[in-house]
Amino acid sequence: MLEVGQAVAVKTYSDCVNVHMFRFALTKKGLGEITTEIREHTEFYYAEDYHQQYLHKVPKGYCGLKGTGVTCSIGAEKDEL
């Protein structure tokens, strides 16, 4: 079975809060709904060897590496966000 998708695996409640804070910051910036799944960390499997260190092998491998321009001050006071 092959699964392709994006997920953030969180280990703690704090991790979950941080992910939601960043998701909110991205949405507030106008980048649309963020659909990455957030789930509790369970088992982790590495991808095939040819996927490892991809950007080292292909430095310009992703066209979207310009970033979002969004910062999220994890742990900052609410007024600072």
C-alpha positions in Angstrom: 0.0 0.0 0.0 1.3 3.4 -0.9 0.2 6.5 1.0 1.1 9.9 -0.1 0.1 12.9 1.9 1.1 15.4 4.5 0.7 15.2 8.2 2.2 16.7 11.4 2.7 14.1 14.1 2.6 15.7 17.5 3.9 14.2 20.7 2.6 16.6 23.3 -0.3 18.9 23.8 2.1 21.8 23.5 3.2 20.6 20.1 -0.5 20.5 19.0 -1.1 24.1 20.2 2.0 25.3 18.3 0.9 23.6 15.1 -2.5 25.2 15.4 -0.9 28.6 16.1 1.1 28.4 13.0 -1.9 27.2 11.0 -3.8 30.2 12.2 -0.9 32.6 11.3 -0.8 31.2 7.7 -4.6 31.5 7.3 -4.5 35.0 8.8 -1.9 35.9 6.1 -4.4 35.0 3.5 -2.9 31.7 2.3 -6.2 29.8 2.4 -7.2 26.8 4.4 -4.3 24.7 5.6 -5.3 21.0 5.1 -2.3 19.2 6.6 -3.5 16.6 8.9 -2.5 16.9 12.6 -2.4 13.6 14.5 -0.9 12.0 17.5 2.6 10.7 17.0 2.6 6.9 16.6 4.9 4.9 14.3 7.2 6.6 11.9 8.5 5.1 8.6 11.3 6.7 6.5 10.6 7.1 2.8 12.6 5.1 0.3 16.4 5.9 0.1 16.0 8.0 -3.1 13.7 10.4 -1.2 16.2 11.0 1.6 18.2 14.3 1.5 16.3 15.2 -1.6 17.2 18.9 -1.5 20.9 18.1 -1.1 20.7 16.0 -4.2 18.5 18.4 -6.2 19.1 21.9 -4.7 16.4 23.6 -6.7 14.1 20.6 -6.5 11.0 22.4 -5.2 9.5 25.3 -7.0 7.8 26.6 -3.9 10.8 27.3 -1.7 10.3 31.0 -1.7 8.6 30.6 1.7 5.4 32.2 2.9 6.7 35.3 4.7 4.8 34.2 7.7 6.4 34.0 11.1 4.9 32.4 14.2 6.5 33.3 17.5 6.0 30.0 19.3 5.8 30.7 23.0 5.3 34.4 22.6 2.6 36.3 24.4 -0.7 36.5 22.6 -0.2 40.3 22.1 3.0 39.6 20.2 1.5 37.4 17.5 
